[in-house]
Amino acid sequence: MIRSMTGFGRGRADNDVQAVTVEMKSVNHRFCEITVRMPRQLMEIEDKIKKIIQTYIKRGRVEVFVTISGEGLAKKTLQTDWELLGEYMKAFQEISERHQLSKSVEIQDILHMPDVMTTSEEEVDQTSIHQLVFTAVEQAVGQLLTMREKEGQELYQDLVQHLNNIQQLRDEVESLAPTVSEQYEDRLRKRLTDYLEGTIDEQRVLAEVAIFAEKADVNEELTRIHSHLTQFFQTIDTTDVIGRKLDFLVQELNREMNTIGAKANNGKIAQCVIDMKTQLERLKEQVQNIE
């Protein structure tokens, strides 16, 4: 089944005191690149989160957002430097006596004294919160996969349509190819007849036509296009990660089409090549979004 590289997923897990929400979105990328944004106290499990996601996702840029609500991840305590506060109070007293100031020190004044009151954090056991995160990540990546697979089904139908169109155009070129040499021979005979007033060297004509036919022969390119299209159909019906292989096949198809366009000295074939490349360009745009 084809999977798109774009999608969104959300998961939530909670217990009596905490709740974890995980949101993740993915977009196109050549490789699997995962970034995780979460509270710094959880940084130790970042690699485990990435490994869980990599179990399911092989290509795409994935952004993960982890939020925690409820009790904090660390226990905060307030500490007062009484000795420093005493120094401040002595200084205030001395200033008041020297300058005859009557205003007394208020609580809010103490709160603004630098370094008198500080907070510290003491980490608590995070085993339970870690498990909540992992559970939420599994839920989120599950939703993400569901969306990627749903979009992949739509991509599949579009790819098949473009492939069928290319196949029809390729078959049309195959039917036109034998007439190219015939048309060249007719034009050559007419030019020689007009120029030589009816006297034609038949051997020379046949030799020229043979040289032209060899140069204009596109059978090899048509065979390779057929082979690439067959591989394309087979590949999109597998369950593997196929984006890179499809991208390679698109490049090969483009190369063969360019060669046909350069070889075939025929207006109808040239138009078929243009139409094939138009379909191929649309195909390429869709392939860029396949895992």
SULBELRA-V60721 format. One record per residue. SS is DSSP state (h for helix, s for strand, l for the rest). Layout:
{{SS} {SS}}
This chain:
{{l} {l} {l} {s} {l} {l} {s} {s} {s} {s} {s} {s} {s} {s} {l} {l} {l} {s} {s} {s} {s} {s} {s} {s} {s} {s} {s} {l} {l} {l} {l} {s} {s} {s} {s} {s} {s} {l} {l} {h} {h} {h} {h} {h} {h} {h} {h} {h} {h} {h} {h} {h} {h} {h} {h} {h} {l} {l} {l} {s} {s} {s} {s} {s} {s} {s} {s} {s} {s} {s} {l} {l} {l} {s} {s} {s} {s} {s} {s} {s} {l} {h} {h} {h} {h} {h} {h} {h} {h} {h} {h} {h} {h} {h} {h} {h} {h} {h} {h} {l} {l} {l} {l} {l} {l} {l} {h} {h} {h} {h} {h} {l} {l} {l} {l} {l} {s} {s} {s} {s} {s} {s} {s} {l} {l} {l} {h} {h} {h} {h} {h} {h} {h} {h} {h} {h} {h} {h} {h} {h} {h} {h} {h} {h} {h} {h} {h} {h} {h} {h} {h} {h} {h} {h} {h} {h} {h} {h} {h} {h} {h} {h} {h} {h} {h} {h} {h} {h} {h} {h} {h} {h} {h} {h} {h} {h} {h} {h} {h} {h} {h} {h} {h} {h} {h} {h} {h} {h} {h} {h} {h} {h} {h} {h} {h} {h} {l} {l} {l} {l} {l} {h} {h} {h} {h} {h} {h} {h} {h} {h} {h} {h} {h} {h} {h} {h} {l} {l} {h} {h} {h} {h} {h} {h} {h} {h} {h} {h} {h} {h} {h} {h} {h} {h} {h} {h} {l} {l} {l} {l} {l} {l} {h} {h} {h} {h} {h} {h} {h} {h} {h} {h} {h} {h} {h} {h} {h} {h} {h} {h} {h} {h} {h} {l} {l} {l} {h} {h} {h} {h} {h} {h} {h} {h} {h} {h} {h} {h} {h} {h} {h} {h} {h} {h} {h} {h} {h} {l} {l} {s} {l}}
